[in-house]
């Protein structure tokens, strides 16, 4: 029990923050792992995470299939990708 004595001394705010960050970190890790595992099943317009990074890199290297898939993704999310929608809202 001596190992958890620091937990008992923490305030509720710190406990909440630590718990929230742990859950958020686990969810982010799961999201990236899932995107890598399901890369071959993702629709070109709905690419996300690791798969999107792979397709974008292959497209920059000149892979024709990756350029088409990345082009479809950009068409679905605006001319400049998903960041352009954020710029329009400002």
C-alpha positions as CSV (number, residue, x, y, z in Angstrom):
1,X,0.0,0.0,0.0
2,X,3.0,2.3,0.4
3,X,3.3,2.5,-3.3
4,X,-0.1,4.1,-3.7
5,X,0.3,6.6,-0.8
6,X,0.9,9.4,-3.3
7,X,-2.6,8.7,-4.8
8,X,-4.3,9.2,-1.5
9,X,-2.5,12.5,-1.0
10,X,-3.6,13.9,-4.4
11,X,-6.6,16.2,-4.7
12,X,-9.7,15.2,-6.7
13,X,-8.6,17.5,-9.5
14,X,-5.3,15.8,-10.0
15,X,-6.9,12.4,-9.8
16,X,-9.4,13.4,-12.5
17,X,-6.7,14.9,-14.7
18,X,-4.5,11.8,-14.4
19,X,-7.4,9.5,-15.1
20,X,-8.5,11.6,-18.1
21,X,-5.0,11.7,-19.6
22,X,-4.6,7.9,-19.1
23,X,-7.9,7.2,-20.8
24,X,-7.2,9.7,-23.6
25,X,-3.7,8.2,-24.2
26,X,-5.2,4.7,-24.3
27,X,-7.9,5.8,-26.8
28,X,-5.3,7.6,-29.0
29,X,-3.1,4.5,-29.0
30,X,-6.0,2.3,-29.9
31,X,-7.0,4.7,-32.7
32,X,-3.5,4.7,-34.3
33,X,-3.2,0.9,-34.0
34,X,-6.7,0.4,-35.5
35,X,-5.9,2.7,-38.4
36,X,-2.7,0.7,-39.2
37,X,-4.5,-2.7,-38.9
38,X,-7.5,-1.6,-41.1
39,X,-5.5,0.3,-43.7
40,X,-6.5,-2.0,-46.6
41,X,-10.2,-1.8,-45.7
42,X,-10.5,2.0,-45.4
43,X,-12.4,3.9,-48.1
44,X,-10.1,6.4,-50.0
45,X,-12.3,9.3,-48.9
46,X,-12.2,8.3,-45.3
47,X,-8.5,7.6,-44.7
48,X,-7.3,8.4,-41.2
49,X,-4.3,8.1,-39.0
50,X,-1.4,5.9,-39.9
51,X,-2.9,4.8,-43.2
52,X,-3.4,8.4,-44.4
53,X,0.3,9.1,-43.5
54,X,1.4,6.0,-45.5
55,X,-0.7,6.9,-48.5
56,X,0.4,10.5,-48.5
57,X,4.1,9.5,-48.4
58,X,3.7,6.9,-51.2
59,X,1.9,9.5,-53.3
60,X,4.7,12.0,-52.8
61,X,7.2,9.3,-53.9
62,X,5.2,8.9,-57.2
63,X,3.1,5.7,-56.6
64,X,0.2,6.2,-59.1
65,X,-2.3,4.2,-57.0
66,X,-1.5,6.1,-53.9
67,X,-1.8,9.4,-55.8
68,X,-5.3,8.4,-56.9
69,X,-6.3,7.4,-53.4
70,X,-4.9,10.6,-51.9
71,X,-6.5,12.6,-54.6
72,X,-9.9,11.1,-53.7
73,X,-9.3,11.9,-50.0
74,X,-8.4,15.5,-50.8
75,X,-11.6,15.8,-53.0
76,X,-13.7,14.5,-50.2
77,X,-12.2,16.9,-47.7
78,X,-11.7,20.0,-49.8
79,X,-8.9,21.0,-52.1
80,X,-6.3,21.4,-49.4
81,X,-7.4,18.5,-47.1
82,X,-9.2,18.6,-43.8
83,X,-7.2,21.6,-42.5
84,X,-8.8,23.9,-45.1
85,X,-12.2,23.5,-43.4
86,X,-10.8,24.8,-40.2
87,X,-9.3,27.9,-41.9
88,X,-12.7,28.7,-43.4
89,X,-14.4,28.8,-40.0
90,X,-12.1,31.5,-38.6
